[in-house]
Each structure stands twice: as C-alpha cells, then as structure tokens.
Amino acid sequence: MDENKEIAERLAYQAKLMEVLSEDNFRVSAYRNAANLLKKLETPVSELLAADELQTIKGIGKSIAEAIQSILRREGVDSPY
C-alpha cells in the first residue's frame, strides 16, 4: 500500500473513533475530507511535509498536518519522519 493511502486510512479510522466518542462534527468531517484528499494526491505526503507544503493543500490545516506528522513518526509508515 502506498504511503498516502495508508495515512488516509488511518485518518479515516481516527474520524470514526472521534464520531463514536461524539467529538465535534466539524472535526470528524475535516478528518474524513483530509483522508479523501490524501487518497487522490500524487505526491507522497512525506515529501510535502519535508518541503513544508502540506498545509498549502486546501483542507489540510495545522491540526491535521500535525496528526499526519504524528502518524509518520510513530506508526511506522515508510518515511524519514
């Protein structure tokens, strides 16, 4: 599985967890939208993050960019982060 799709799946899973925990609907939607965006991206997320360009994508704000960086660092997606 490619990096973007793996991260997208993890964001979608986080959105499901937030929904179950009755967290803010806006935040749940933001995570779902970000997951859908990442599935369509051709450039690997790690490259965008390294170039400090991840937040230039409409729909990827600070909070989601930090979540993506955390996924890359902690959960073993093939990346230098």
C-alpha contacts under 8 A as a table, 3 or more apart, distances in Angstrom:
res1	aa1	res2	aa2	distance
1	M	5	K	6.67
1	M	6	E	6.42
2	D	5	K	5.56
2	D	6	E	6.26
3	E	6	E	5.18
3	E	7	I	6.18
3	E	44	P	6.60
3	E	45	V	7.22
3	E	77	V	6.55
3	E	78	D	6.96
4	N	7	I	5.22
4	N	8	A	5.99
4	N	38	L	5.56
4	N	39	K	6.01
4	N	41	L	7.25
4	N	44	P	6.05
4	N	45	V	5.99
5	K	8	A	4.90
5	K	9	E	6.13
5	K	38	L	6.68
5	K	39	K	5.17
6	E	9	E	5.18
6	E	10	R	6.39
6	E	77	V	7.66
7	I	10	R	5.05
7	I	11	L	6.21
7	I	35	A	7.49
7	I	38	L	7.61
7	I	68	I	7.00
7	I	71	I	7.09
7	I	72	L	7.95
7	I	77	V	7.85
8	A	11	L	5.10
8	A	12	A	6.13
8	A	34	A	7.34
8	A	35	A	4.12
8	A	36	N	6.79
8	A	38	L	5.67
8	A	39	K	6.12
9	E	12	A	5.05
9	E	13	Y	6.12
9	E	35	A	6.69
10	R	13	Y	4.97
10	R	14	Q	6.17
10	R	71	I	7.95
11	L	14	Q	4.98
11	L	15	A	6.19
11	L	31	Y	5.90
11	L	32	R	6.89
11	L	34	A	7.47
11	L	35	A	5.61
11	L	68	I	7.91
12	A	15	A	4.98
12	A	16	K	6.36
12	A	31	Y	6.45
12	A	32	R	5.38
12	A	35	A	5.74
13	Y	16	K	5.06
13	Y	17	L	6.32
14	Q	17	L	5.03
14	Q	18	M	6.13
14	Q	31	Y	7.48
15	A	18	M	5.07
15	A	19	E	6.13
15	A	27	R	7.94
15	A	28	V	4.93
15	A	29	S	7.41
15	A	31	Y	5.59
15	A	32	R	6.08
16	K	19	E	5.04
16	K	20	V	6.25
16	K	28	V	7.53
17	L	20	V	5.12
17	L	21	L	6.22
18	M	21	L	5.01
18	M	22	S	6.18
18	M	23	E	5.21
18	M	24	D	7.84
18	M	28	V	6.26
19	E	22	S	4.96
19	E	23	E	5.80
19	E	24	D	7.87
19	E	25	N	7.32
19	E	28	V	6.32
20	V	23	E	7.68
22	S	25	N	7.81
23	E	27	R	7.44
23	E	28	V	7.21
24	D	27	R	5.41
24	D	28	V	6.45
25	N	28	V	5.00
25	N	29	S	6.10
26	F	29	S	5.16
26	F	30	A	6.09
27	R	30	A	4.94
27	R	31	Y	6.29
28	V	31	Y	5.32
28	V	32	R	6.33
29	S	32	R	5.03
29	S	33	N	6.00
30	A	33	N	5.12
30	A	34	A	6.05
30	A	59	G	7.09
31	Y	34	A	5.06
31	Y	35	A	6.13
31	Y	64	I	7.03
32	R	35	A	5.08
32	R	36	N	6.35
33	N	36	N	5.11
33	N	37	L	6.19
33	N	59	G	7.00
34	A	37	L	4.97
34	A	38	L	6.17
34	A	59	G	6.06
34	A	60	I	6.21
34	A	64	I	7.62
35	A	38	L	5.24
35	A	39	K	6.42
36	N	39	K	5.27
36	N	40	K	6.78
37	L	40	K	5.39
37	L	41	L	6.44
37	L	59	G	7.86
38	L	41	L	5.12
38	L	45	V	7.72
41	L	44	P	7.30
43	T	47	E	6.95
43	T	48	L	7.19
44	P	47	E	5.43
44	P	48	L	6.72
45	V	48	L	5.10
45	V	49	L	6.10
45	V	54	L	7.20
46	S	49	L	5.01
46	S	50	A	6.03
46	S	72	L	7.78
46	S	79	S	6.21
46	S	80	P	7.56
46	S	81	Y	7.56
47	E	50	A	5.08
47	E	51	A	6.19
48	L	51	A	5.15
48	L	52	D	6.06
48	L	53	E	4.93
48	L	54	L	4.98
49	L	52	D	4.89
49	L	53	E	5.91
49	L	54	L	5.22
49	L	69	Q	7.65
50	A	53	E	7.63
51	A	54	L	7.85
52	D	55	Q	7.49
53	E	56	T	5.31
53	E	57	I	7.52
54	L	57	I	5.99
54	L	60	I	6.94
54	L	65	A	6.67
55	Q	58	K	7.33
55	Q	60	I	5.23
55	Q	61	G	5.51
55	Q	62	K	6.73
55	Q	65	A	6.56
56	T	60	I	7.33
57	I	60	I	5.61
58	K	61	G	7.81
60	I	63	S	8.00
60	I	64	I	5.85
60	I	65	A	6.18
61	G	64	I	5.54
61	G	65	A	5.97
62	K	65	A	5.09
62	K	66	E	6.11
63	S	66	E	5.17
63	S	67	A	6.28
64	I	67	A	4.86
64	I	68	I	6.13
65	A	68	I	5.08
65	A	69	Q	6.18
66	E	69	Q	5.01
66	E	70	S	6.08
67	A	70	S	5.01
67	A	71	I	6.21
68	I	71	I	5.05
68	I	72	L	6.24
69	Q	72	L	5.07
69	Q	73	R	6.16
69	Q	81	Y	7.22
70	S	73	R	5.08
70	S	74	R	5.86
70	S	75	E	7.76
71	I	74	R	5.46
71	I	75	E	5.28
71	I	76	G	7.58
71	I	77	V	7.28
72	L	75	E	6.06
72	L	76	G	6.35
72	L	77	V	5.36
72	L	78	D	7.51
72	L	79	S	6.39
72	L	81	Y	5.66
73	R	76	G	6.67
73	R	77	V	7.63
73	R	79	S	7.88
73	R	81	Y	4.89
76	G	79	S	7.77
